[in-house]
Amino acid sequence: MQRKKRKLFDSSVTGFTAGFILPVVVFIVVYFFRDNDLAFSDYIKSLFRLNALVKLGSLCVFANLLIFMAFIRLKYERTARGVLGATIIYALLILISKVF
């Protein structure tokens, strides 16, 4: 039973999903902890005008380090590999957005 449960969570798809969703959740949490009452679209526009959208996105992806280290510590190497893959895709998107 323990081995079957371990295989369920030790997959790259699980890690990729967690690594893809966590930065979005962090971004939304940052939005809700803001003081002003901006709509979400206005918040995105203001970040874009201030050239802070890419910087905040980079900081949100940094949260993947926490779950990556947690999966490594739990010896879920495949799941950690999925988180790393999602982080690399985010890093490429951020790099492309900084170039253009």
N, C-alpha and C positions, 0 to 999 in steps of 0.2 A: 504494500500500500504506500509506504513512504517513498519507494523508488518511482512509482507511477505519478505521485503528486509532484515529485521533484522534476520529472520530465515535462510535466505540464507547464511549469513556470520557467524552465531552463530552455528557452527557445529564442532565437534571434528575432522572431516576429514580436514576441512579448517585449523584448528590450527595445526594439525599434519603435513600437507603439508608445511605450513609456517615455522614451527619449524624444519623441516627436510631440507628445501632448504636454509634458512638463513645462517647457518654455512658454507655451501658449497660456497655461494656467498661471504661471508666474507673471506674465504680462498683464493678464486680467486682474490679478490680485493687486499689482502696482496701480492699475487704473482705479480700482475701488478704494485704495488708501490715499488717493489724492484729495486735497482739501476743497478744490473748486467743483462746481456742479456742471461740468461740461458733459455733453453727450459723447458717446464713444467715438463717433465719426469725427466730431470736432477735436477730440483728444488726439486722434491719429493725425489729423490735419495740422494741429499745432506742433506736434512732434516732428512732422515732416518739414514744416517751415523753419523750425529751429535746428534742423539737421541732427536731431537727437533720436530719431526712430531707429536708425541702424545701431547707434550706441546702446540704446535700451534693449534692442534685440540681442545684441552681443552679451549683455549682462544676464538676460533671461536664459540664454543657452548655457551660461556658466553653471546654472543650477543642475545641469545634467551630470556634472562632476560628482554631486552628492549621491545620486542614484547609481552612477557607475561604480563608485567606491563601495556602496552598500552591496551591490550584486557581486563584486569581486570578493568582498569579505564573506558573503554567503556561499561562495564557490559556485555561482551561477555564471560560468564563463560565457556561455552562448548568449545569455541575456545581456551581459555586459558588452558583448560584441555588437549586439543590436543597438544598444544605447550609443556606442561609439560611432556606428554607422549613421545614426540620425544626427549626431553632433557634427559629423563631417559634412553631411548634406546641408545643415544649417550654416556651417562655416563657409561653404562654397556659395550659398545664397547671399550671405552677408558680404563676402568678398566681391561678388558680381555687383551687388547694389552699391558698394563703395566706388567701384570703377565707373559706373554709369550714373 
